[in-house]
Amino acid sequence: MPATPGPATFKDKLERGDFVFTGEVTPPLSSDPEELLALARPLRGLADAVNVTDAASARAQMGALAAAALIRSEGLEPILQLTCRDRNRIALQGDLIGAAALGVRNLLVLHGDTPAAGDQPDARAVFDLSSNALAETARLIRDEHRLPNGRKVGGRAAFFIGGADTPVEPGPDWSPQRLAAKRAAGIAFIQTQFCMDAGLLRRYMARLHAEGLIPGLRYLIGIAPLYSAKSARWMREKLPGTVIPDALVARIEKAADPPAEGQRICLELIAELATIPGVAGVHLMAPRNEPTIAAVIAAARALVSRAATF
């Protein structure tokens, strides 16, 4: 008898054109698994996958690979973030092989914030590999069962490799060379920095279409249920590449209940993003407001019930 197919994976959903939702968990500075799982469990059954950050903002936390394995054991599909900041290529290769052994398939390869951004600014940054070189290493392990130096790698690594992008206004001289290089390195999906300007995204995605990068790259747009005008301004100041229009900040500032207004704005934006060709889903992040992610996804699923348009 043929094997019964398992539930659709994050990769399956993107490839068949579902509009997907991902959330994000920052592992705690704790060795207690329950502290991590308490953050992740509300997303079970709602998020299609959950990002596990890797020493976000250059601050120590529970190791991302261990956290991803724990989250997977709870029935959630993790996206393991791997930054090039803290490990040389030998350590990163070991983490990739370990991830495959633990059944962690989804990767988000990142450059990583410099230590100067964190609470231990005297720490040494490594940056032995670029994020594209790390993606290429993961691709070689997956497709050719070898390391870049030619050594054979045993077992199977079913990696689904992602990268980051920051949407911009694509002027006449703008070139997608950096994105083309990501795709050539093996990156198949993109999660963006916060971009809450639907008009800019329409123009940006149309340009990616024209340049032939979509549908090859599946785009998940980073958005947030904004908690307050103050937090929105903090994000624009502290998180490079964040796009939050002044009109949205003003709307939250005038609201009688700013957190509720922030969630309404987020839902309105999700409904609009679902109409933009090339947008495959959203990646919800909520700095200092993480509990709202599950509520927003639950509400958004009632609004968005369509296949992504490509």
Buried (B, 14 or more C-beta within 10 A) or exposed (E): EEEEEEEEBBBBBBBEBBBBBBBBBBBBEEEEBEEBBEBBBBBBEBBBBBBBBBBBBBBEBBBBBBBBBBBBEBEBBBBBBBBBBBBEBEEBBEBBBEBBEBEBBBBBBBBBBEBEBBEEEEBEBBBBBBBBBBBBBBBBBBEEBEBBEEEEBEEEBEBBBBBBBBBBEBEEEEEBEEBBBBBEBBBBBBBBBBBBBBEBBBBBBBBBBEBEBBBEBBBBBBBBBBBBBEBBBBBBEEBEBBBBBEEBBEBBBEBEEBBEBBBBBBBEBBEBBBEBBBBBBBBBBBBEBBEBBBEBBBBBEEEBEEEBBE
